Amino acid sequence: MGVLELREEVLKKVQDADERLLAMINALAISYQESEVIAYTVEGEPLSREQYKQELQEAKSEYKRGEYTAVDDFKKEIKDW
């Protein structure tokens, strides 16, 4: 069964589905999207959507705590490389 045939079969089932089945399908779709690789770390490690959101949240927290390097400080740091 090809992708188009499978899609048609699933759509038929979704059209006839009750609320419980629709909720299960929705949960499965959300889980699938969250586990999909959408980015990579600088070390090349894959990040899922959920991991990416966590990384962003941590970066925002670090920024709010003042845990960052200012541009002028970074330029000075580069000279020592």
SVG drawing of the C-alpha trace seen along z (x, -y; Angstrom):
<svg xmlns="http://www.w3.org/2000/svg" viewBox="-18 -46 64 48">
<polyline fill="none" stroke="black" stroke-width="0.4" points="0.0,0.0 1.5,-3.3 1.4,-6.6 -1.6,-7.9 -3.7,-4.8 -2.7,-4.7 -3.7,-8.4 -7.1,-7.7 -7.7,-4.8 -6.7,-6.8 -8.9,-9.8 -11.9,-7.4 -11.3,-6.1 -10.9,-9.7 -14.1,-10.9 -16.0,-8.1 -14.1,-8.3 -15.6,-9.1 -14.2,-11.7 -12.0,-9.1 -10.3,-7.9 -9.8,-11.5 -8.2,-12.3 -5.9,-9.3 -4.9,-10.3 -4.2,-13.8 -2.0,-12.7 -0.1,-10.4 0.4,-13.3 1.6,-15.6 4.0,-13.0 5.4,-12.3 5.9,-16.0 7.7,-16.5 10.1,-13.7 10.9,-14.8 14.5,-16.1 14.3,-19.8 17.8,-21.1 21.2,-20.0 23.6,-21.2 26.9,-22.7 28.4,-19.2 26.1,-17.7 23.6,-16.1 20.0,-16.0 17.3,-17.9 13.6,-17.1 11.1,-19.9 10.7,-19.4 14.4,-19.4 14.8,-22.5 12.1,-24.3 13.9,-23.3 17.2,-24.6 15.6,-27.9 14.0,-28.2 17.4,-27.5 19.1,-30.1 16.4,-32.7 16.9,-31.9 20.7,-32.2 20.3,-35.6 17.9,-36.8 20.5,-35.8 23.2,-37.7 25.0,-34.6 26.3,-35.8 29.3,-37.4 29.0,-41.0 30.2,-41.7 33.1,-43.9 34.2,-41.1 33.9,-38.5 36.1,-40.6 38.8,-40.7 38.4,-36.9 38.9,-36.3 42.3,-38.1 43.6,-35.5 42.7,-32.6"/>
</svg>
